[in-house]
Amino acid sequence: MAELENPAVMTKFITLFSSLLQRVAESNDINCPFQPQKISVFHGLTRPTITIQCYLERIFKYANCSPSCFIVAYVYLDRFAQRQPSLPINSFNVHRLLITSVMVAAKFMDDMYYNNAYYAKVGGISITEMNFLEVDFLFGLCFDLNVTPNTFHTYCSYLHKEMMLQPPLNMAAESSLSNINGRSSLKVHLCFNEDETSHQKQQLAV
């Protein structure tokens, strides 16, 4: 997506991406304590004092990865949330999931990338923790790292639409709660089901 090379577009994307993650984390903070879930290496003992947006801006500033990596990281987070329903994204794990998803995306997408020690410094964690996070994230994704052009385009299209509709984005936060399988979840986006050749859009809940 050529538009991602535009600094102004990336600034808006970082703000939007942060807003989406914030909504998901806050929703799960409220709803998921009543659902079975397990503690993982992604969970901190307390909520980080740095906001999700400031944290993502720090990653964007220092990671020096290609803009496409942030789209792919978004795809990875969505896949992780779907495949690990007992590990919902919340305020205690969103920062670690974010730094790990970007690092894994950079390793998969870019020819040149920083090592785990560097990402650990950017994320404010130890190299040992960064290594554990990477392994658990990969297993959580079942090592499904490939993102097809159709999937990439769909996520880009959704994000582009949201960036063009700033007011509806806030309104969506109020109307996007729905009951799925008896649980209250936050609908975040539409994406292609890669297993269907018809590429029909399927609603996903994080």
GUMI-728195 format. One record per residue (C-alpha): residue in one letter; x negated, y, z negated. Coordinates in steps of 0.02 Angstrom, whole numbers, padded with zeros to 5 digits, always signed. Layout:
AXYZ/...
end
This chain:
M+00000+00000+00000/A-00095+00149+00067/E+00002+00273-00043/L-00083+00200-00196/E-00246+00279-00139/N-00165+00449-00171/P-00214+00508-00348/A-00046+00594-00370/V+00047+00433-00328/M-00060+00331-00448/T-00027+00457-00586/K+00159+00436-00562/F+00139+00248-00553/I+00042+00242-00717/T+00181+00342-00800/L+00316+00229-00727/F+00224+00067-00768/S+00199+00127-00947/S+00382+00174-00961/L+00438+00003-00901/L+00324-00087-01024/Q+00379+00028-01165/R+00562-00012-01131/V+00528-00198-01127/A+00425-00195-01287/E+00551-00090-01382/S+00696-00199-01324/N+00607-00359-01376/D+00556-00280-01543/I+00741-00262-01580/N+00812-00421-01505/C+00679-00555-01510/P+00650-00569-01699/F+00812-00669-01702/Q+00746-00791-01570/P+00617-00931-01588/Q+00445-00868-01542/K+00264-00907-01581/I+00115-00803-01630/S-00026-00800-01503/V-00199-00726-01480/F-00112-00578-01398/H-00027-00526-01559/G-00106-00393-01668/L-00075-00384-01854/T-00008-00207-01833/R+00056-00101-01690/P-00087-00009-01603/T-00086+00178-01637/I-00125+00219-01455/T+00028+00231-01343/I+00052+00114-01196/Q+00034+00259-01074/C-00128+00322-01152/Y-00195+00145-01155/L-00152+00117-00972/E-00226+00285-00925/R-00387+00233-01014/I-00392+00069-00917/F-00360+00160-00754/K-00497+00286-00791/Y-00634+00164-00839/A-00594-00001-00752/N-00630+00070-00579/C-00533-00070-00497/S-00432-00051-00338/P-00257+00025-00357/S-00181-00137-00294/C-00244-00224-00452/F-00115-00131-00555/I+00026-00195-00445/V-00043-00371-00458/A-00061-00350-00647/Y+00123-00303-00651/V+00165-00463-00556/Y+00059-00565-00676/L+00145-00491-00829/D+00313-00533-00754/R+00260-00711-00717/F+00188-00730-00891/A+00349-00669-00971/Q+00453-00790-00868/R+00343-00941-00901/Q+00314-00904-01085/P+00486-00858-01153/S+00426-00893-01331/L+00297-00753-01310/P+00403-00601-01267/I+00314-00439-01229/N+00327-00328-01383/S+00237-00188-01472/F+00116-00309-01555/N+00051-00391-01397/V+00084-00274-01249/H-00086-00188-01258/R-00185-00351-01256/L-00076-00422-01118/L-00103-00264-01017/I-00293-00259-01027/T-00301-00445-00990/S-00184-00437-00841/V-00282-00295-00761/M-00448-00384-00789/V-00384-00547-00713/A-00308-00452-00567/A-00473-00362-00535/K-00569-00526-00535/F-00445-00602-00414/M-00424-00452-00299/D-00587-00355-00295/D-00756-00405-00225/M-00842-00308-00364/Y-00779-00296-00542/Y-00840-00270-00719/N-00872-00417-00836/N-00774-00466-00991/A-00890-00369-01107/Y-00852-00207-01016/Y-00664-00236-01018/A-00676-00277-01203/K-00752-00105-01234/V-00619-00021-01128/G-00482-00115-01221/G-00557-00084-01393/I-00577-00268-01436/S-00722-00388-01459/I-00798-00488-01316/T-00748-00649-01406/E-00567-00593-01414/M-00571-00540-01232/N-00632-00713-01182/F-00494-00797-01280/L-00363-00681-01207/E-00419-00719-01030/V-00410-00907-01055/D-00239-00901-01138/F-00173-00784-01005/L-00231-00898-00865/F-00152-01050-00946/G+00005-00949-00979/L+00015-00914-00792/C-00024-01097-00754/F-00168-01021-00653/D-00042-00958-00526/L-00139-00803-00473/N-00096-00791-00289/V+00021-00650-00242/T+00096-00663-00069/P+00111-00509+00042/N+00301-00521+00028/T+00296-00522-00161/F+00170-00379-00166/H+00277-00276-00047/T+00434-00308-00151/Y+00355-00248-00312/C+00283-00096-00223/S+00453-00056-00147/Y+00539-00068-00315/L+00409+00042-00400/H+00414+00168-00258/K+00604+00178-00273/E+00591+00206-00461/M+00460+00342-00438/M+00577+00432-00319/L+00719+00421-00445/Q+00652+00490-00607/P+00820+00534-00691/P+00901+00365-00652/L+00749+00282-00730/N+00798+00348-00901/M+00980+00308-00873/A+00931+00132-00826/A+00855+00107-00997/E+01028+00125-01071/S+01119+00015-00947/S+00989-00120-00914/L+01025-00225-01069/S+01121-00382-01026/N+01158-00547-01110/I+01067-00690-01023/N+01090-00867-01088/G+01154-00796-01249/R+01007-00679-01273/S+00993-00493-01247/S+00855-00455-01122/L+00792-00305-01027/K+00809-00311-00839/V+00656-00233-00762/H+00657-00260-00576/L+00704-00363-00426/C+00580-00472-00336/F+00572-00606-00203/N+00585-00788-00247/E+00430-00851-00157/D+00501-01026-00145/E+00644-00968-00035/T+00606-00938+00148/S+00755-00821+00157/H+00667-00704+00034/Q+00829-00667-00056/K+00810-00549-00201/Q+00827-00629-00372/Q+00861-00538-00534/L+00728-00569-00663/A+00735-00528-00847/V+00582-00496-00954/
end
